[in-house]
């Protein structure tokens, strides 16, 4: 059984919460992130290489906004309380739609909307609850830079280490 009744979760669909503030795209953090994901592209480290590749300045790797979930960027009211049991949650799909590249020097704000909640029977038994969240990241001028869509899944049973 899910931790919360489906109807209670579905009542939140359409709600939006500020989930990231002052997400600074800093040169050192971009380089550190690129190393952490093992992306050897010079465009993330060297401004000349970035400009030669057609960028205004050093871009951030496409998944850089995942760092918005670090505690320093999350407001005190951190968004949605889905009531999911952390021992039963897995990360579903993730997608990014860019309006323009994310650049060193940008400072972003993220507003997240719960766009869908639904359930399916799990192959291993139990019911899985899916929550689809869409985060619009805007820059200092309020312009949309990118939209990140992610799905969290609460499985019908606790996940053991052997299942991961």
C-alpha angles and dihedrals in degrees: 000000000000118000091242131031112264092234090056091053093044089054087067094055108120094026116129128203133182103249103168132035131181095003097178117202098215125184095234093047092049090052091046092049092048090052092047092055091042095241107154096189112137091215089079093053109030127051093204091054090047093052092046087054090054101262125131090230137328110331124210120242112266095255096045093113089071083083087070085083091065110111095246091066100040115096119231088257092056098189130252127028100203091171091228116162104243091217088062102042126107130176114251125190126332126200135178129203114191126203089186136346118287108242139199104263096040119122114200139200121201126209115187126205124194099228103176144003123189142149137229134180112260121235090232093048132272130067124291119212118207124201117190114202126187120197121197111203115202130186129231092282092052094252117144110249101173145343119224119197121193138172125216117197126201107202124215092247139030115277115237123207091255091058097056 
